[in-house]
């Protein structure tokens, strides 16, 4: 019975979160449409290359120690706390690239304790989920106990990850805005109007993207809990 109740609670919670955070499928489509806008990408291409942008933003944040690398085969830009390194993916043709780079630069100046905790705890959470599958599968002791433990781990993992991501996403817009406006003033190739167009569309994406990111983070954990409960019911 506890498995069924937990599944019902998780399912209802996902629906309520979708309503509360105002998540719509049309918004996801809108993000994709804006993200691949050729005219916006053409304007963004006037700015320097990604590595130079990253270096300039890091200077603004007074962080000259972090390593910066470009990986053309990667689709995801990220900051690796354990090695203090920013990896810039193949985002040259994306008009949001300046904000994306600013986002990773901001991660590099967040609390190192929190970043390392998030890195370690995220891996522990993933490992425990895999272990919990086998514990529930083979009905070791009371399988629901292991699901309850995962719920606790999932909540901690979500809170830390959500804080770090929301903090970086919120501040990235303003760092990117400052960088873009300063670059436009020093360049005859970029106009203030073009910068305003980019910023306006980035703001539209952020309005959807921040709530969507938090929704995906918590729902990912809830779906894992539902999966474990279904296994508990079957086995």
C-alpha positions in Angstrom: 0.0 0.0 0.0 2.8 2.4 0.9 4.2 2.0 -2.7 0.8 3.0 -4.2 0.4 6.0 -1.9 4.0 7.2 -2.7 3.4 6.9 -6.4 0.1 8.8 -6.1 1.8 11.6 -4.0 4.7 11.9 -6.5 2.3 12.0 -9.5 0.0 14.6 -7.9 3.1 16.7 -6.9 4.4 16.7 -10.5 1.0 17.9 -11.8 0.8 20.6 -9.1 4.4 21.8 -9.8 3.6 22.0 -13.5 0.6 24.2 -12.7 2.4 26.2 -10.0 5.5 26.9 -12.1 3.3 27.6 -15.1 5.1 25.0 -17.3 3.6 24.5 -20.8 4.7 22.5 -23.8 4.4 25.5 -26.0 7.0 27.3 -23.8 9.5 24.5 -24.5 8.8 24.9 -28.2 9.2 28.6 -27.9 12.7 28.2 -26.3 13.8 26.0 -29.3 12.4 28.5 -31.8 14.1 31.5 -30.3 17.3 29.6 -29.6 17.8 28.7 -33.3 16.8 32.1 -34.7 19.2 32.9 -37.5 19.0 36.6 -37.2 19.8 36.6 -33.5 22.7 34.2 -34.1 24.0 36.5 -36.8 24.1 39.4 -34.4 25.8 37.3 -31.7 28.5 36.2 -34.1 29.8 39.7 -34.1 31.1 39.3 -30.6 34.6 37.8 -29.9 35.2 34.0 -29.8 34.0 32.1 -26.7 37.3 31.7 -25.0 38.0 35.5 -25.1 34.5 36.2 -23.8 35.1 33.7 -21.0 38.4 35.4 -20.1 36.9 38.9 -20.0 34.0 37.8 -17.8 36.3 36.0 -15.4 38.3 39.2 -15.1 35.1 41.0 -14.2 34.5 38.4 -11.5 38.1 38.7 -10.3 38.8 35.1 -11.0 42.1 34.5 -12.9 42.9 31.0 -11.6 40.3 28.9 -13.3 41.3 27.0 -16.4 39.3 27.5 -19.6 39.0 24.9 -22.4 37.0 24.6 -25.5 35.6 21.2 -26.6 34.2 21.3 -30.1 32.6 17.8 -29.7 30.8 18.6 -26.5 27.2 19.8 -26.5 27.2 21.0 -22.8 29.2 23.8 -21.3 30.1 23.3 -17.6 32.3 24.2 -14.7 34.1 21.3 -13.1 34.6 22.2 -9.4 37.0 19.4 -8.6 39.5 20.5 -11.2 38.5 24.2 -11.2 38.0 24.2 -15.0 35.4 25.7 -17.3 34.6 23.6 -20.4 33.0 25.6 -23.3 31.0 23.4 -25.7 30.4 24.0 -29.4 28.0 27.0 -28.9 29.5 29.4 -31.4 26.4 29.5 -33.5 24.0 30.1 -30.5 23.0 33.7 -29.6 22.8 32.8 -25.9 26.4 31.8 -25.8 27.5 34.9 -23.9 25.0 34.2 -21.1 25.9 30.5 -21.1 29.6 31.4 -20.6 28.7 33.9 -17.9 26.7 31.2 -16.2 29.7 28.9 -16.0 32.0 31.7 -14.9 29.6 32.5 -12.1 29.7 28.8 -11.0 33.5 29.2 -10.7 33.1 31.9 -8.0 30.4 30.3 -6.0 31.1 28.7 -2.6 33.7 26.0 -3.3 32.4 24.0 -0.4 28.9 23.9 -1.9 30.2 23.1 -5.3 32.3 20.2 -4.1 29.4 19.0 -1.9 27.1 19.1 -4.9 29.6 17.2 -7.1 30.2 14.5 -4.5 26.6 14.2 -3.3 25.2 14.1 -6.9 27.4 11.1 -7.5 26.4 9.5 -4.2 22.7 10.1 -5.1 23.2 8.4 -8.5 25.1 5.5 -7.0 22.6 5.0 -4.2 19.7 5.0 -6.8 21.4 2.1 -8.7 22.0 0.2 -5.4 18.4 0.8 -4.3 17.2 -0.8 -7.6 18.9 -4.0 -6.6 17.9 -3.8 -3.0 14.2 -3.4 -4.0 14.5 -5.9 -6.8 15.8 -8.6 -4.5 13.5 -7.5 -1.6 16.4 -7.0 0.8 14.8 -6.4 4.3 12.0 -3.8 3.7 12.4 -2.4 0.2 10.4 0.7 1.1 12.9 1.8 3.7 15.5 2.2 0.9 13.0 4.3 -1.1 12.5 6.5 1.9 16.3 7.0 2.2 16.4 7.9 -1.5 13.7 10.5 -1.0 15.8 12.1 1.7 18.9 12.0 -0.5 16.9 13.4 -3.4 15.6 16.4 -1.4 19.1 17.3 -0.3 20.5 16.9 -3.8 17.7 19.0 -5.3 18.0 21.9 -2.8 21.8 22.3 -3.3 21.7 21.9 -7.1 18.7 24.2 -7.4 20.3 26.9 -5.3 23.6 26.8 -7.3 21.8 26.8 -10.7 19.2 29.5 -9.8 21.9 31.7 -8.4 24.0 31.4 -11.6 21.1 31.7 -14.0 19.8 34.8 -12.3 23.1 36.7 -12.2 24.3 35.5 -15.6 21.9 37.8 -17.4 23.3 40.9 -15.7 27.0 39.9 -16.2 26.3 39.1 -19.9 24.4 42.4 -20.3 27.3 44.4 -18.8 29.8 42.6 -21.0 27.8 43.1 -24.2 27.1 46.8 -23.6 30.8 47.4 -22.9 31.9 45.5 -26.0 29.4 47.3 -28.2 30.7 50.7 -27.0 34.2 49.7 -27.9 33.3 48.2 -31.3 32.1 49.9 -34.5 30.7 46.6 -35.6 28.0 46.1 -32.9 25.2 48.6 -32.2 23.3 49.3 -29.0 20.1 48.4 -30.8 21.5 45.0 -31.7 22.6 44.4 -28.1 19.1 45.4 -26.9 17.5 42.9 -29.3 19.7 40.1 -28.0 19.1 41.0 -24.3 15.3 41.2 -24.9 15.2 37.7 -26.3 17.6 36.3 -23.7 15.2 37.8 -21.0 12.3 36.0 -22.7 14.2 32.7 -22.5 15.2 33.2 -18.9 11.5 33.9 -17.9 10.8 30.3 -19.1 14.1 28.7 -18.5 14.7 29.3 -14.8 11.3 27.7 -13.7 11.7 25.0 -16.3 15.2 24.1 -15.0 13.9 23.8 -11.4 10.9 21.8 -12.6 13.2 19.3 -14.4 15.5 19.0 -11.5 12.8 18.0 -9.0 10.7 15.9 -11.4 13.8 13.9 -12.3 14.1 12.8 -8.7 10.3 12.2 -8.4 10.3 10.0 -11.5 13.1 7.9 -10.0 11.1 7.5 -6.8 8.1 6.4 -8.8 10.3 3.9 -10.7 11.6 2.4 -7.4 8.0 2.1 -6.1 6.8 0.4 -9.3 9.7 -2.1 -8.9 8.6 -2.6 -5.3 5.1 -3.4 -6.4 6.2 -5.9 -9.0 8.9 -7.7 -7.1 
